[in-house]
Amino acid sequence: LLIDSQGLPYTVLVAEPGGAAGTPPRARAFWCPECGRSFAYLSYLQRHSITHSPLKPHVCRACGKAFKRTSHLERHRFTHAGRKPLGCPLCPRRFRDSGELAQHQRVHTGERPFPCPQCPLRFGERNTLQRHLRRKHP
């Protein structure tokens, strides 16, 4: 177990040598000790590790709500301004950012990009898949 410069824990799985001559070694994997997710780059693991930290250093001046990421605070600020600049082309709903719009459009398309690794079910949102895994495949 290693500790990064922000005091957050992480582990590292070092690359194994390749098999036959001329084959590349297996990609390095950086594993989160909290949830087991793996990442191709240490910087991705460090960015992810914020999700497990109790710290919420980004505070809204208008209401005092705190966030782990600057981007989440910036998105939250739209709630005070009542700003939802992006409209769905298929219905009257409006959204604060392109990610919310893209997620909403799955309602219209029926897309379910998150498959359960243990059964045939698929989900439209990652958090719904995670809830399914906790409840059905503990």
C-alpha positions in Angstrom: 0.0 0.0 0.0 1.4 3.4 -1.0 0.4 6.9 0.0 0.4 9.7 -2.6 1.3 13.4 -2.0 -2.3 14.2 -0.8 -2.2 11.4 1.8 -4.5 9.1 -0.3 -3.7 5.3 -0.4 -3.1 3.4 -3.6 -1.5 0.2 -4.8 0.6 -0.6 -7.9 0.7 -3.7 -10.0 4.0 -3.7 -11.9 4.0 -4.8 -15.6 5.0 -8.4 -16.3 7.4 -9.2 -19.1 6.0 -10.2 -22.4 5.7 -13.8 -23.5 7.4 -14.5 -26.8 10.2 -12.4 -28.1 9.0 -9.1 -29.6 5.6 -9.1 -27.8 4.9 -6.1 -25.6 4.7 -6.5 -21.8 1.3 -6.4 -20.2 0.0 -2.9 -19.5 0.6 -1.6 -16.0 -2.4 -1.5 -13.8 -2.9 0.8 -10.9 -5.4 -0.6 -8.4 -7.6 1.4 -6.0 -7.4 -0.2 -2.5 -10.8 1.1 -1.6 -13.0 -0.4 -4.4 -10.6 -2.5 -6.6 -11.0 -0.5 -9.8 -7.9 -0.6 -12.0 -6.4 2.2 -14.1 -3.9 2.3 -16.9 -2.1 5.4 -15.4 -1.3 6.5 -11.9 -2.8 9.9 -12.7 -6.1 8.3 -13.4 -6.0 6.5 -10.1 -5.1 9.7 -8.3 -8.1 11.5 -9.9 -10.3 8.6 -9.0 -9.1 8.4 -5.4 -10.9 11.7 -4.7 -14.2 9.8 -4.8 -13.2 7.9 -1.6 -11.9 11.0 0.3 -14.2 12.6 2.9 -12.7 16.0 2.0 -14.9 18.5 0.1 -12.7 21.6 -0.4 -14.7 23.4 -3.0 -17.5 25.4 -1.3 -20.3 27.3 -3.0 -20.3 30.9 -1.8 -24.0 31.2 -2.4 -25.3 28.4 -0.2 -22.3 26.7 1.5 -22.7 23.3 -0.2 -19.3 21.6 -0.6 -17.9 19.4 -3.4 -15.0 17.2 -3.9 -14.3 18.5 -7.4 -14.1 22.0 -8.9 -16.1 20.8 -11.9 -19.0 19.7 -9.6 -19.0 23.1 -7.9 -19.1 24.8 -11.3 -22.0 22.7 -12.4 -23.8 23.4 -9.1 -23.5 27.1 -9.6 -25.9 26.8 -12.5 -28.7 25.8 -10.0 -28.5 29.3 -8.5 -28.5 31.0 -11.8 -31.3 28.7 -13.1 -29.2 28.2 -16.2 -29.8 25.1 -18.3 -28.4 26.0 -21.7 -28.7 22.6 -23.4 -32.0 21.4 -24.6 -33.0 17.8 -25.6 -33.9 17.8 -29.3 -36.6 15.1 -28.7 -38.5 16.6 -25.7 -38.7 19.9 -23.8 -36.2 19.0 -21.0 -33.1 21.2 -20.6 -29.8 20.4 -18.9 -26.8 22.1 -17.3 -24.1 20.3 -19.2 -23.5 17.9 -22.1 -23.0 14.9 -19.9 -26.4 15.3 -18.3 -27.9 15.7 -21.8 -26.2 12.6 -23.1 -27.3 10.6 -20.1 -30.9 11.8 -20.6 -30.9 10.9 -24.3 -30.6 7.2 -23.4 -34.2 7.5 -22.3 -35.1 8.1 -25.9 -32.7 5.7 -27.6 -33.0 2.8 -25.2 -29.2 2.6 -25.0 -27.9 0.5 -22.1 -24.1 0.8 -22.3 -23.3 -0.7 -18.9 -23.5 -4.6 -18.9 -23.5 -6.6 -15.7 -20.4 -8.9 -15.8 -22.3 -11.6 -13.9 -25.7 -11.8 -15.7 -27.3 -10.7 -19.1 -28.8 -7.5 -17.7 -27.6 -4.1 -19.1 -28.1 -0.6 -17.6 -28.4 2.9 -18.8 -26.5 4.4 -15.9 -23.3 3.2 -14.2 -24.8 3.9 -10.7 -27.8 1.6 -11.5 -25.4 -1.2 -12.5 -23.5 -0.7 -9.3 -26.7 -0.9 -7.2 -27.7 -4.0 -9.1 -24.3 -5.6 -8.4 -24.6 -4.8 -4.6 -28.1 -6.2 -4.4 -28.0 -9.2 -6.7 -24.4 -10.3 -6.8 -22.9 -9.4 -3.4 
